Amino acid sequence: MTSNSNGIGPVLAFASATELLDRLARREFTARELLEFHLDRLDRLNGSVNAIIFTDLAAARTRADAADAATAKGKRWGPLHGLPMTVKETNNVAGWPTTYGDPAMANFVPSRNAAVIERLQAAGAVIFGKSNVPLNALDWQSYNAIHGTTRNPWNLERTPGGSSGGASAALAAGLAPLELGSDAGGSIRFPSHFCGVFGHKPTPGIVPAFGNERNESLLDNDLVTSGPMARSVADLSLALEVVAGAAGPAAAAWRLELPKARATRLKDFRVSVITDSPVAEVDEPYRAAIRSLAARLRAEGAEVIEEALPFTDHAAHHTTYLQLLRGSASIRLPDAAFEDAVRRSAEPNSNASRYIWQTAQAYAQRHRDWLKAEEARARLKREWAAFFQKVDVVVAPATVCAAFPLDEARPREERLLRINGRDVDYNDQLFWAGLATLPSLPATAAPIGLVEGLPVGVQVIGPYLHDRTTLAFAAELERLHPFVPPPGFGA
């Protein structure tokens, strides 16, 4: 086995964070050596994928050296002691730019760390950089005018997903062993699926947004949550334990105690497997992979039912989700853009696409309309709770297809995807994101194999606050389909 100057073999580029931490604890190598190993790979390989777009190497080296000094004294900072990692660009790290890929925010530098960053550092992590996102974190491609285009390590002409696309590409390419992303519109689940890695969208509220507000805004959005991304489920669980729990004023009153997993072996799970939707049609090769998974689950002894959800009107579900998701973004619109949305929403014979018209309607909606949507959402949450008395998890597509070709010629609102031989609205994919986001449910993304040379995965959705159940089920999927490195990044 070849190795770099530190004697660390390239196979460790794709080791789990848990394995790296174990080997650090056994002093097989130092935190500084492990950091330099990843920085060497960053220098040689990041140029082709452009996953990591900001680094603070001097600070990272100083911190790695301090971790090694603590180790030499028999001290350990926490469960991530000495582990190098990166975080999604939208996370506030004191002294580092947080731009959301938006030239208007190019000079914004937060003065303090977000609570999740404080917790990662307190646990011993060596955060050495940030990973790329799309403009304003609003796309399933990760490119912007500040940092350029991030590419999928499996095929450089394909998207790695978004908005945590730099995170998924960095993990798949072996540039970082652990990442912190965020998700409201599939931003952890889509890129995990596209790049063949694992990701967890926690139950909203269990991972604090405190200090991680956009441009130091104080307004929270309960559709958005931060969550870990990694190359193993054990890493997701470890990172979630680090970052979850009350922060800020809430920390004075409550402590997080998540329920234990409903089951830990496939044969003990009750599973609903979803393969398609009339709102967001799934490409047949990907759908076939999910059907094959369902057959494997049965063979492993799981109780499997097919195409069962707590609702039947997919269009109504999607409309409510769009109304709340896009409506929550209206506060960030410039006044002129908001007035244009009001005008568009009132046009009876608009030639705009359904998605563009629905977005304008969401931006311009009256407060009473918003409350009606929240009422529908509250009803849906109760329906999901009743449904989860009959099943333990729902296994569903992460989106409509494997990683699709990069398309930067058109804005997201005007793009099309080729699905089952016909062009469909690119934005229909949001249905699959909303499946877990609208009812505030946890969802773990896990790979299930390759389709036409590209990785595909599923999202495992569980009951409210049952994050450990979705993680336990994903761990069983990992046993069947562990992380596989993309060709060309092993050196």
DRENDO-1510 file (C-alpha; in Angstrom, 1 decimal, always signed):
<recs>
REC; n; res; u; v; w
REC; 1; MET; +0.0; +0.0; +0.0 .
REC; 2; THR; +1.4; +3.4; -1.0 .
REC; 3; SER; +1.4; +6.2; +1.6 .
REC; 4; ASN; +2.1; +9.9; +1.9 .
REC; 5; SER; +5.0; +11.3; +3.9 .
REC; 6; ASN; +3.2; +10.8; +7.1 .
REC; 7; GLY; +2.8; +7.0; +6.5 .
REC; 8; ILE; -0.9; +7.2; +6.3 .
REC; 9; GLY; -2.2; +5.0; +3.4 .
REC; 10; PRO; -4.7; +6.4; +0.9 .
REC; 11; VAL; -7.3; +3.8; +2.0 .
REC; 12; LEU; -7.8; +6.1; +5.0 .
REC; 13; ALA; -9.2; +8.8; +2.7 .
REC; 14; PHE; -12.4; +6.8; +2.7 .
REC; 15; ALA; -12.4; +5.5; +6.3 .
REC; 16; SER; -15.2; +6.5; +8.5 .
REC; 17; ALA; -14.7; +9.3; +11.0 .
REC; 18; THR; -15.3; +6.7; +13.7 .
REC; 19; GLU; -12.4; +4.6; +12.5 .
REC; 20; LEU; -10.1; +7.6; +12.2 .
REC; 21; LEU; -11.0; +8.7; +15.8 .
REC; 22; ASP; -10.3; +5.1; +17.1 .
REC; 23; ARG; -6.9; +5.1; +15.4 .
REC; 24; LEU; -6.1; +8.6; +16.6 .
REC; 25; ALA; -6.9; +7.4; +20.2 .
REC; 26; ARG; -4.5; +4.4; +19.7 .
REC; 27; ARG; -1.9; +6.9; +18.5 .
REC; 28; GLU; -1.4; +5.2; +15.1 .
REC; 29; PHE; -0.9; +8.7; +13.8 .
REC; 30; THR; -1.3; +12.2; +15.2 .
REC; 31; ALA; -4.0; +14.8; +14.6 .
REC; 32; ARG; -1.5; +16.9; +12.7 .
REC; 33; GLU; -0.5; +14.0; +10.5 .
REC; 34; LEU; -4.2; +13.2; +9.8 .
REC; 35; LEU; -4.8; +16.9; +9.0 .
REC; 36; GLU; -1.8; +17.1; +6.6 .
REC; 37; PHE; -3.0; +13.9; +4.9 .
REC; 38; HIS; -6.3; +15.5; +4.1 .
REC; 39; LEU; -4.7; +18.8; +3.1 .
REC; 40; ASP; -2.4; +17.0; +0.7 .
REC; 41; ARG; -5.5; +15.4; -0.9 .
REC; 42; LEU; -7.2; +18.8; -0.9 .
REC; 43; ASP; -4.2; +20.3; -2.8 .
REC; 44; ARG; -4.1; +17.4; -5.4 .
REC; 45; LEU; -7.8; +16.6; -5.9 .
REC; 46; ASN; -10.0; +19.4; -4.9 .
REC; 47; GLY; -9.3; +21.3; -8.2 .
REC; 48; SER; -11.4; +18.8; -10.2 .
REC; 49; VAL; -14.5; +18.9; -8.0 .
REC; 50; ASN; -14.2; +22.3; -6.3 .
REC; 51; ALA; -15.9; +21.0; -3.1 .
REC; 52; ILE; -14.0; +22.9; -0.5 .
REC; 53; ILE; -13.9; +26.6; -1.2 .
REC; 54; PHE; -12.5; +28.2; +1.9 .
REC; 55; THR; -9.7; +27.1; +4.3 .
REC; 56; ASP; -7.9; +28.5; +7.3 .
REC; 57; LEU; -4.8; +26.2; +7.3 .
REC; 58; ALA; -2.8; +28.1; +9.9 .
REC; 59; ALA; -5.5; +27.9; +12.5 .
REC; 60; ALA; -6.2; +24.3; +11.6 .
REC; 61; ARG; -2.6; +23.3; +12.1 .
REC; 62; THR; -2.3; +25.2; +15.3 .
REC; 63; ARG; -5.4; +23.4; +16.6 .
REC; 64; ALA; -4.2; +20.0; +15.5 .
REC; 65; ASP; -0.9; +20.6; +17.3 .
REC; 66; ALA; -2.8; +21.6; +20.4 .
REC; 67; ALA; -4.9; +18.4; +20.2 .
REC; 68; ASP; -1.7; +16.4; +19.9 .
REC; 69; ALA; -0.3; +18.2; +22.9 .
REC; 70; ALA; -3.4; +17.4; +24.9 .
REC; 71; THR; -3.2; +13.7; +23.9 .
REC; 72; ALA; +0.4; +13.6; +25.0 .
REC; 73; LYS; -0.8; +14.7; +28.5 .
REC; 74; GLY; -3.5; +12.1; +28.6 .
REC; 75; LYS; -6.3; +14.6; +27.9 .
REC; 76; ARG; -9.1; +14.3; +25.4 .
REC; 77; TRP; -11.3; +17.3; +24.5 .
REC; 78; GLY; -14.3; +15.2; +23.5 .
REC; 79; PRO; -15.6; +12.6; +21.1 .
REC; 80; LEU; -14.2; +14.3; +18.0 .
REC; 81; HIS; -10.7; +14.9; +19.5 .
REC; 82; GLY; -8.3; +15.7; +16.7 .
REC; 83; LEU; -10.7; +14.9; +13.8 .
REC; 84; PRO; -10.3; +17.1; +10.7 .
REC; 85; MET; -13.6; +18.2; +9.1 .
REC; 86; THR; -15.3; +20.8; +7.0 .
REC; 87; VAL; -18.7; +22.5; +7.3 .
REC; 88; LYS; -21.2; +23.8; +4.8 .
REC; 89; GLU; -20.5; +27.4; +3.8 .
REC; 90; THR; -23.7; +28.7; +5.3 .
REC; 91; ASN; -22.5; +27.9; +8.9 .
REC; 92; ASN; -21.3; +30.9; +10.8 .
REC; 93; VAL; -17.7; +30.5; +11.9 .
REC; 94; ALA; -16.2; +33.5; +13.6 .
REC; 95; GLY; -13.8; +35.3; +11.4 .
REC; 96; TRP; -14.7; +33.3; +8.2 .
REC; 97; PRO; -16.9; +34.6; +5.4 .
REC; 98; THR; -20.5; +33.4; +5.3 .
REC; 99; THR; -21.7; +34.4; +1.8 .
REC; 100; TYR; -24.4; +31.9; +0.7 .
REC; 101; GLY; -22.6; +32.2; -2.6 .
REC; 102; ASP; -24.2; +35.7; -3.0 .
REC; 103; PRO; -22.0; +38.5; -4.2 .
REC; 104; ALA; -24.1; +40.9; -2.1 .
REC; 105; MET; -22.9; +39.0; +1.0 .
REC; 106; ALA; -19.3; +38.6; -0.2 .
REC; 107; ASN; -17.9; +40.7; +2.6 .
REC; 108; PHE; -20.0; +39.4; +5.5 .
REC; 109; VAL; -17.9; +37.9; +8.2 .
REC; 110; PRO; -19.7; +36.8; +11.4 .
REC; 111; SER; -18.3; +37.9; +14.7 .
REC; 112; ARG; -19.2; +34.7; +16.6 .
REC; 113; ASN; -19.6; +31.0; +16.1 .
REC; 114; ALA; -22.9; +29.3; +15.7 .
REC; 115; ALA; -23.9; +27.0; +18.5 .
REC; 116; VAL; -23.3; +24.0; +16.3 .
REC; 117; ILE; -19.8; +25.1; +15.5 .
REC; 118; GLU; -19.1; +25.8; +19.2 .
REC; 119; ARG; -20.2; +22.2; +19.9 .
REC; 120; LEU; -18.1; +20.6; +17.2 .
REC; 121; GLN; -15.0; +22.5; +18.4 .
REC; 122; ALA; -15.8; +21.7; +22.1 .
REC; 123; ALA; -15.9; +18.0; +21.1 .
REC; 124; GLY; -12.4; +18.3; +19.6 .
REC; 125; ALA; -13.0; +18.7; +15.9 .
REC; 126; VAL; -10.4; +20.5; +13.8 .
REC; 127; ILE; -12.5; +22.4; +11.3 .
REC; 128; PHE; -10.2; +23.4; +8.5 .
REC; 129; GLY; -12.6; +24.8; +5.9 .
REC; 130; LYS; -16.0; +25.3; +4.3 .
REC; 131; SER; -17.7; +23.6; +1.4 .
REC; 132; ASN; -19.6; +25.1; -1.5 .
REC; 133; VAL; -23.3; +25.9; -1.9 .
REC; 134; PRO; -25.5; +27.2; -4.7 .
REC; 135; LEU; -26.6; +30.9; -4.7 .
REC; 136; ASN; -28.5; +31.5; -1.5 .
REC; 137; ALA; -28.5; +27.7; -0.9 .
REC; 138; LEU; -31.5; +27.4; -3.3 .
REC; 139; ASP; -30.6; +24.7; -5.8 .
REC; 140; TRP; -29.7; +21.1; -6.4 .
REC; 141; GLN; -26.6; +22.2; -8.2 .
REC; 142; SER; -23.9; +23.9; -6.2 .
REC; 143; TYR; -22.5; +26.8; -8.2 .
REC; 144; ASN; -22.3; +30.6; -7.6 .
REC; 145; ALA; -20.5; +33.7; -8.8 .
REC; 146; ILE; -18.1; +33.8; -5.9 .
REC; 147; HIS; -16.8; +30.2; -5.7 .
REC; 148; GLY; -17.7; +28.6; -9.0 .
REC; 149; THR; -19.1; +25.2; -9.8 .
REC; 150; THR; -18.8; +22.0; -7.6 .
REC; 151; ARG; -18.8; +18.8; -9.6 .
REC; 152; ASN; -19.8; +15.2; -8.7 .
REC; 153; PRO; -16.8; +13.0; -8.1 .
REC; 154; TRP; -18.6; +10.1; -9.8 .
REC; 155; ASN; -18.9; +12.1; -13.0 .
REC; 156; LEU; -17.5; +15.6; -13.3 .
REC; 157; GLU; -20.3; +16.6; -15.8 .
REC; 158; ARG; -23.0; +15.8; -13.2 .
REC; 159; THR; -24.2; +17.7; -10.2 .
REC; 160; PRO; -23.2; +16.6; -6.7 .
REC; 161; GLY; -26.5; +18.0; -5.5 .
REC; 162; GLY; -27.3; +21.0; -3.3 .
REC; 163; SER; -27.5; +22.9; -1.4 .
REC; 164; SER; -25.0; +20.8; +0.6 .
REC; 165; GLY; -23.3; +19.9; -2.6 .
REC; 166; GLY; -19.8; +20.8; -1.7 .
REC; 167; ALA; -20.2; +18.7; +1.5 .
REC; 168; SER; -21.3; +15.6; -0.3 .
REC; 169; ALA; -18.6; +16.0; -3.0 .
REC; 170; ALA; -15.9; +16.4; -0.3 .
REC; 171; LEU; -17.0; +13.3; +1.5 .
REC; 172; ALA; -17.2; +11.2; -1.6 .
REC; 173; ALA; -13.9; +12.4; -2.9 .
REC; 174; GLY; -12.1; +11.6; +0.4 .
REC; 175; LEU; -11.3; +15.3; +1.2 .
REC; 176; ALA; -13.0; +15.3; +4.6 .
REC; 177; PRO; -14.4; +12.6; +6.8 .
REC; 178; LEU; -17.3; +14.5; +8.4 .
REC; 179; GLU; -19.5; +17.4; +7.3 .
REC; 180; LEU; -22.2; +19.6; +8.7 .
REC; 181; GLY; -25.0; +20.4; +6.2 .
REC; 182; SER; -28.5; +21.7; +6.4 .
REC; 183; ASP; -31.9; +20.8; +4.9 .
REC; 184; ALA; -35.3; +22.2; +4.2 .
REC; 185; GLY; -35.7; +21.4; +0.5 .
REC; 186; GLY; -33.7; +18.2; +0.4 .
REC; 187; SER; -30.3; +19.9; +0.9 .
REC; 188; ILE; -28.8; +17.0; +2.8 .
REC; 189; ARG; -30.8; +14.2; +1.3 .
REC; 190; PHE; -30.4; +15.1; -2.4 .
REC; 191; PRO; -26.6; +15.5; -2.4 .
REC; 192; SER; -26.2; +12.4; -0.2 .
REC; 193; HIS; -28.1; +10.4; -2.8 .
REC; 194; PHE; -26.3; +11.9; -5.7 .
REC; 195; CYS; -22.8; +11.2; -4.3 .
REC; 196; GLY; -23.4; +7.9; -2.5 .
REC; 197; VAL; -22.9; +9.1; +1.1 .
REC; 198; PHE; -25.0; +9.2; +4.2 .
REC; 199; GLY; -26.8; +12.2; +5.6 .
REC; 200; HIS; -29.3; +12.9; +8.4 .
REC; 201; LYS; -32.0; +15.6; +8.4 .
REC; 202; PRO; -32.9; +15.7; +12.1 .
REC; 203; THR; -36.3; +16.4; +13.6 .
REC; 204; PRO; -36.5; +20.2; +13.4 .
REC; 205; GLY; -35.7; +21.8; +16.7 .
REC; 206; ILE; -33.3; +19.3; +18.1 .
REC; 207; VAL; -30.3; +20.9; +16.5 .
REC; 208; PRO; -30.2; +24.5; +17.4 .
REC; 209; ALA; -30.1; +27.3; +14.9 .
REC; 210; PHE; -28.8; +29.7; +17.6 .
REC; 211; GLY; -26.0; +31.9; +16.1 .
REC; 212; ASN; -26.4; +30.4; +12.7 .
REC; 213; GLU; -29.0; +32.8; +11.4 .
REC; 214; ARG; -28.4; +34.3; +8.0 .
REC; 215; ASN; -26.5; +37.6; +8.1 .
REC; 216; GLU; -27.1; +37.6; +11.8 .
REC; 217; SER; -30.9; +37.8; +11.4 .
REC; 218; LEU; -32.8; +36.8; +14.4 .
REC; 219; LEU; -35.7; +35.2; +12.6 .
REC; 220; ASP; -35.8; +31.4; +12.8 .
REC; 221; ASN; -37.4; +29.0; +10.2 .
REC; 222; ASP; -38.8; +25.7; +11.5 .
REC; 223; LEU; -38.6; +24.1; +8.1 .
REC; 224; VAL; -34.8; +24.3; +8.1 .
REC; 225; THR; -32.5; +22.2; +10.2 .
REC; 226; SER; -28.7; +21.5; +10.3 .
REC; 227; GLY; -27.6; +17.9; +10.2 .
REC; 228; PRO; -24.5; +15.7; +9.8 .
REC; 229; MET; -23.2; +14.1; +6.6 .
REC; 230; ALA; -20.7; +11.3; +6.5 .
REC; 231; ARG; -19.5; +8.0; +5.0 .
REC; 232; SER; -21.2; +5.9; +7.7 .
REC; 233; VAL; -24.3; +5.9; +9.9 .
REC; 234; ALA; -22.1; +5.5; +13.0 .
REC; 235; ASP; -20.6; +8.9; +12.1 .
REC; 236; LEU; -24.0; +10.5; +11.7 .
REC; 237; SER; -25.1; +9.2; +15.1 .
REC; 238; LEU; -21.8; +10.4; +16.7 .
REC; 239; ALA; -22.1; +13.9; +15.1 .
REC; 240; LEU; -25.8; +14.2; +16.0 .
REC; 241; GLU; -25.0; +13.5; +19.7 .
REC; 242; VAL; -22.5; +16.3; +19.5 .
REC; 243; VAL; -24.6; +19.0; +17.9 .
REC; 244; ALA; -28.1; +18.2; +19.2 .
REC; 245; GLY; -29.7; +19.8; +22.3 .
REC; 246; ALA; -31.0; +23.1; +23.5 .
REC; 247; ALA; -28.9; +26.3; +23.0 .
REC; 248; GLY; -29.3; +29.9; +23.8 .
REC; 249; PRO; -32.1; +30.9; +26.2 .
REC; 250; ALA; -33.8; +27.5; +25.7 .
REC; 251; ALA; -30.9; +25.7; +27.3 .
REC; 252; ALA; -32.0; +27.1; +30.7 .
REC; 253; ALA; -35.2; +25.0; +30.6 .
REC; 254; TRP; -35.0; +21.7; +28.7 .
REC; 255; ARG; -32.7; +18.8; +27.9 .
REC; 256; LEU; -32.9; +16.5; +24.9 .
REC; 257; GLU; -33.7; +12.9; +25.5 .
REC; 258; LEU; -34.5; +11.2; +22.2 .
REC; 259; PRO; -36.4; +7.9; +22.4 .
REC; 260; LYS; -34.4; +4.7; +21.6 .
REC; 261; ALA; -34.7; +3.1; +18.2 .
REC; 262; ARG; -37.9; +1.1; +17.7 .
REC; 263; ALA; -35.9; -1.7; +16.2 .
REC; 264; THR; -32.3; -2.4; +15.3 .
REC; 265; ARG; -32.6; -5.4; +13.0 .
REC; 266; LEU; -34.3; -5.4; +9.6 .
REC; 267; LYS; -36.5; -8.4; +10.6 .
REC; 268; ASP; -38.0; -6.3; +13.4 .
REC; 269; PHE; -39.0; -3.3; +11.3 .
REC; 270; ARG; -42.4; -2.5; +9.7 .
REC; 271; VAL; -41.6; -0.6; +6.5 .
REC; 272; SER; -43.6; +1.3; +4.0 .
REC; 273; VAL; -41.7; +1.5; +0.7 .
REC; 274; ILE; -42.7; +4.3; -1.7 .
REC; 275; THR; -41.4; +4.3; -5.3 .
REC; 276; ASP; -43.3; +7.0; -7.2 .
REC; 277; SER; -45.7; +10.0; -7.0 .
REC; 278; PRO; -48.0; +11.5; -9.5 .
REC; 279; VAL; -46.5; +14.9; -8.6 .
REC; 280; ALA; -42.8; +13.9; -9.0 .
REC; 281; GLU; -42.5; +10.9; -11.3 .
REC; 282; VAL; -39.4; +8.7; -10.6 .
REC; 283; ASP; -37.1; +7.6; -13.4 .
REC; 284; GLU; -37.6; +3.9; -14.0 .
REC; 285; PRO; -34.0; +2.7; -13.4 .
REC; 286; TYR; -34.0; +4.4; -10.0 .
REC; 287; ARG; -37.4; +3.1; -9.2 .
REC; 288; ALA; -36.4; -0.4; -10.1 .
REC; 289; ALA; -33.5; -0.1; -7.6 .
REC; 290; ILE; -36.0; +0.8; -4.9 .
REC; 291; ARG; -38.2; -2.1; -5.8 .
REC; 292; SER; -35.1; -4.4; -5.6 .
REC; 293; LEU; -34.4; -3.0; -2.2 .
REC; 294; ALA; -38.0; -3.8; -1.1 .
REC; 295; ALA; -37.5; -7.4; -2.2 .
REC; 296; ARG; -34.3; -7.6; -0.2 .
REC; 297; LEU; -36.0; -6.2; +2.9 .
REC; 298; ARG; -38.6; -8.9; +2.7 .
REC; 299; ALA; -35.9; -11.5; +2.2 .
REC; 300; GLU; -34.3; -10.2; +5.4 .
REC; 301; GLY; -37.5; -10.6; +7.3 .
REC; 302; ALA; -38.8; -7.1; +7.4 .
REC; 303; GLU; -42.6; -6.5; +7.2 .
REC; 304; VAL; -43.0; -4.5; +4.0 .
REC; 305; ILE; -46.0; -2.7; +2.6 .
REC; 306; GLU; -45.9; -0.8; -0.7 .
REC; 307; GLU; -47.0; +2.8; -1.6 .
REC; 308; ALA; -48.6; +3.5; +1.7 .
REC; 309; LEU; -48.6; +7.0; +3.0 .
REC; 310; PRO; -50.9; +8.8; +5.5 .
REC; 311; PHE; -52.3; +11.0; +2.7 .
REC; 312; THR; -53.6; +10.3; -0.8 .
REC; 313; ASP; -53.7; +13.8; -2.3 .
REC; 314; HIS; -50.0; +14.3; -3.3 .
REC; 315; ALA; -50.8; +17.6; -5.2 .
REC; 316; ALA; -52.4; +19.1; -2.1 .
REC; 317; HIS; -49.5; +18.1; +0.1 .
REC; 318; HIS; -47.0; +19.6; -2.4 .
REC; 319; THR; -49.0; +22.8; -2.7 .
REC; 320; THR; -49.0; +23.3; +1.1 .
REC; 321; TYR; -45.3; +22.6; +1.3 .
REC; 322; LEU; -44.5; +25.1; -1.5 .
REC; 323; GLN; -46.7; +27.7; +0.1 .
REC; 324; LEU; -44.8; +27.5; +3.4 .
REC; 325; LEU; -41.3; +26.9; +2.0 .
REC; 326; ARG; -41.4; +29.7; -0.5 .
REC; 327; GLY; -43.5; +31.9; +1.7 .
REC; 328; SER; -40.8; +31.7; +4.4 .
REC; 329; ALA; -38.3; +33.1; +1.9 .
REC; 330; SER; -40.3; +36.2; +1.1 .
REC; 331; ILE; -38.7; +38.2; +3.9 .
REC; 332; ARG; -35.3; +38.1; +2.1 .
REC; 333; LEU; -36.8; +39.4; -1.2 .
REC; 334; PRO; -35.8; +43.0; -2.2 .
REC; 335; ASP; -38.8; +45.3; -2.2 .
REC; 336; ALA; -38.9; +45.4; -6.0 .
REC; 337; ALA; -38.9; +41.6; -6.2 .
REC; 338; PHE; -41.7; +41.3; -3.7 .
REC; 339; GLU; -43.8; +43.8; -5.6 .
REC; 340; ASP; -43.2; +41.9; -8.8 .
REC; 341; ALA; -44.3; +38.7; -7.0 .
REC; 342; VAL; -47.5; +40.4; -5.9 .
REC; 343; ARG; -48.1; +41.5; -9.5 .
REC; 344; ARG; -47.4; +38.0; -10.9 .
REC; 345; SER; -49.7; +36.4; -8.4 .
REC; 346; ALA; -52.6; +38.5; -9.5 .
REC; 347; GLU; -52.2; +37.8; -13.2 .
REC; 348; PRO; -55.2; +35.6; -14.2 .
REC; 349; ASN; -53.7; +34.5; -17.6 .
REC; 350; SER; -50.0; +34.2; -16.7 .
REC; 351; ASN; -47.8; +32.3; -19.1 .
REC; 352; ALA; -45.4; +31.4; -16.3 .
REC; 353; SER; -44.9; +27.7; -15.3 .
REC; 354; ARG; -46.9; +26.2; -12.5 .
REC; 355; TYR; -44.0; +26.4; -10.2 .
REC; 356; ILE; -43.2; +30.0; -10.9 .
REC; 357; TRP; -46.8; +31.0; -10.4 .
REC; 358; GLN; -47.0; +29.0; -7.2 .
REC; 359; THR; -43.8; +30.7; -5.9 .
REC; 360; ALA; -45.2; +34.1; -6.7 .
REC; 361; GLN; -48.4; +33.1; -4.9 .
REC; 362; ALA; -46.4; +32.0; -1.9 .
REC; 363; TYR; -44.4; +35.2; -1.8 .
REC; 364; ALA; -47.5; +37.4; -2.0 .
REC; 365; GLN; -49.9; +35.4; +0.2 .
REC; 366; ARG; -52.0; +37.0; +2.9 .
REC; 367; HIS; -51.4; +36.1; +6.5 .
REC; 368; ARG; -54.7; +34.3; +6.6 .
REC; 369; ASP; -53.6; +32.1; +3.8 .
REC; 370; TRP; -50.4; +31.3; +5.6 .
REC; 371; LEU; -52.4; +30.3; +8.7 .
REC; 372; LYS; -54.6; +28.0; +6.6 .
REC; 373; ALA; -51.5; +26.3; +5.3 .
REC; 374; GLU; -50.2; +25.9; +8.8 .
REC; 375; GLU; -53.5; +24.4; +9.9 .
REC; 376; ALA; -53.2; +21.9; +7.0 .
REC; 377; ARG; -49.7; +21.1; +8.2 .
REC; 378; ALA; -50.8; +20.6; +11.8 .
REC; 379; ARG; -53.5; +18.2; +10.6 .
REC; 380; LEU; -50.9; +16.3; +8.5 .
REC; 381; LYS; -48.6; +15.9; +11.5 .
REC; 382; ARG; -51.4; +14.1; +13.3 .
REC; 383; GLU; -52.1; +11.9; +10.4 .
REC; 384; TRP; -48.4; +11.0; +10.2 .
REC; 385; ALA; -48.4; +10.2; +14.0 .
REC; 386; ALA; -51.3; +7.8; +13.5 .
REC; 387; PHE; -49.7; +6.2; +10.5 .
REC; 388; PHE; -46.5; +5.5; +12.5 .
REC; 389; GLN; -48.6; +3.4; +14.8 .
REC; 390; LYS; -48.7; +0.9; +12.0 .
REC; 391; VAL; -45.2; +1.2; +10.5 .
REC; 392; ASP; -41.8; +2.2; +11.9 .
REC; 393; VAL; -40.2; +3.8; +8.9 .
REC; 394; VAL; -41.1; +5.0; +5.4 .
REC; 395; VAL; -38.5; +4.3; +2.7 .
REC; 396; ALA; -38.9; +6.7; -0.2 .
REC; 397; PRO; -36.9; +8.1; -3.2 .
REC; 398; ALA; -34.6; +10.9; -2.2 .
REC; 399; THR; -35.5; +12.6; -5.5 .
REC; 400; VAL; -36.6; +11.6; -9.0 .
REC; 401; CYS; -33.3; +10.3; -10.6 .
REC; 402; ALA; -29.6; +9.7; -10.2 .
REC; 403; ALA; -27.3; +12.8; -10.5 .
REC; 404; PHE; -28.3; +14.7; -13.6 .
REC; 405; PRO; -26.0; +16.7; -15.9 .
REC; 406; LEU; -24.9; +20.2; -14.9 .
REC; 407; ASP; -27.2; +22.9; -16.3 .
REC; 408; GLU; -26.1; +26.5; -15.6 .
REC; 409; ALA; -27.5; +27.9; -18.8 .
REC; 410; ARG; -31.0; +28.4; -17.3 .
REC; 411; PRO; -32.2; +29.6; -13.9 .
REC; 412; ARG; -33.6; +26.9; -11.7 .
REC; 413; GLU; -37.1; +28.0; -12.3 .
REC; 414; GLU; -36.9; +27.3; -16.0 .
REC; 415; ARG; -35.0; +24.0; -16.1 .
REC; 416; LEU; -36.3; +20.7; -17.2 .
REC; 417; LEU; -35.3; +17.1; -16.4 .
REC; 418; ARG; -35.5; +14.1; -18.7 .
REC; 419; ILE; -37.5; +11.5; -16.8 .
REC; 420; ASN; -38.7; +8.3; -18.4 .
REC; 421; GLY; -38.3; +9.7; -21.9 .
REC; 422; ARG; -40.0; +13.0; -21.4 .
REC; 423; ASP; -39.2; +16.5; -20.1 .
REC; 424; VAL; -40.6; +17.4; -16.7 .
REC; 425; ASP; -40.3; +20.5; -14.5 .
REC; 426; TYR; -37.0; +20.4; -12.6 .
REC; 427; ASN; -38.7; +21.9; -9.6 .
REC; 428; ASP; -41.2; +19.0; -9.2 .
REC; 429; GLN; -38.4; +17.2; -7.2 .
REC; 430; LEU; -39.3; +19.3; -4.3 .
REC; 431; PHE; -42.2; +16.9; -3.6 .
REC; 432; TRP; -39.7; +14.3; -2.3 .
REC; 433; ALA; -38.0; +16.9; +0.0 .
REC; 434; GLY; -41.4; +18.0; +1.4 .
REC; 435; LEU; -42.4; +14.5; +2.3 .
REC; 436; ALA; -40.4; +14.7; +5.5 .
REC; 437; THR; -39.9; +18.5; +5.8 .
REC; 438; LEU; -43.6; +19.6; +5.8 .
REC; 439; PRO; -44.6; +17.3; +8.8 .
REC; 440; SER; -41.3; +18.0; +10.7 .
REC; 441; LEU; -40.0; +14.4; +10.6 .
REC; 442; PRO; -36.5; +13.1; +10.7 .
REC; 443; ALA; -35.0; +11.5; +7.6 .
REC; 444; THR; -31.8; +9.6; +7.0 .
REC; 445; ALA; -30.3; +9.3; +3.5 .
REC; 446; ALA; -28.5; +6.1; +2.7 .
REC; 447; PRO; -27.0; +4.7; -0.5 .
REC; 448; ILE; -28.6; +1.5; -2.0 .
REC; 449; GLY; -26.2; +0.9; -5.0 .
REC; 450; LEU; -25.4; +2.1; -8.5 .
REC; 451; VAL; -27.7; +2.8; -11.4 .
REC; 452; GLU; -25.9; +3.2; -14.8 .
REC; 453; GLY; -22.6; +3.9; -13.0 .
REC; 454; LEU; -24.0; +6.5; -10.6 .
REC; 455; PRO; -24.9; +6.1; -6.9 .
REC; 456; VAL; -28.5; +6.2; -5.8 .
REC; 457; GLY; -30.0; +6.2; -2.3 .
REC; 458; VAL; -33.2; +6.5; -0.4 .
REC; 459; GLN; -34.5; +8.6; +2.4 .
REC; 460; VAL; -35.7; +6.8; +5.6 .
REC; 461; ILE; -38.4; +8.8; +7.2 .
REC; 462; GLY; -39.4; +8.1; +10.8 .
REC; 463; PRO; -41.8; +9.4; +13.5 .
REC; 464; TYR; -41.4; +12.8; +15.1 .
REC; 465; LEU; -38.3; +12.8; +17.4 .
REC; 466; HIS; -37.5; +9.2; +16.4 .
REC; 467; ASP; -34.1; +10.1; +14.8 .
REC; 468; ARG; -32.5; +7.0; +16.4 .
REC; 469; THR; -35.1; +4.8; +14.6 .
REC; 470; THR; -34.2; +6.2; +11.1 .
REC; 471; LEU; -30.5; +6.0; +11.9 .
REC; 472; ALA; -30.9; +2.4; +13.1 .
REC; 473; PHE; -32.7; +1.4; +9.9 .
REC; 474; ALA; -30.1; +3.2; +7.8 .
REC; 475; ALA; -27.4; +1.3; +9.6 .
REC; 476; GLU; -29.0; -1.9; +8.5 .
REC; 477; LEU; -29.1; -0.6; +4.9 .
REC; 478; GLU; -25.4; +0.2; +5.3 .
REC; 479; ARG; -24.8; -3.4; +6.1 .
REC; 480; LEU; -26.3; -4.3; +2.7 .
REC; 481; HIS; -24.9; -1.3; +0.8 .
REC; 482; PRO; -21.8; +0.4; +2.4 .
REC; 483; PHE; -20.2; +3.5; +1.1 .
REC; 484; VAL; -18.3; +2.9; -2.2 .
REC; 485; PRO; -15.6; +5.4; -3.3 .
REC; 486; PRO; -15.9; +6.9; -6.7 .
REC; 487; PRO; -13.3; +5.8; -9.3 .
REC; 488; GLY; -10.3; +8.1; -9.7 .
REC; 489; PHE; -10.0; +9.5; -6.2 .
REC; 490; GLY; -8.1; +6.7; -4.5 .
REC; 491; ALA; -4.6; +7.9; -5.1 .
</recs>
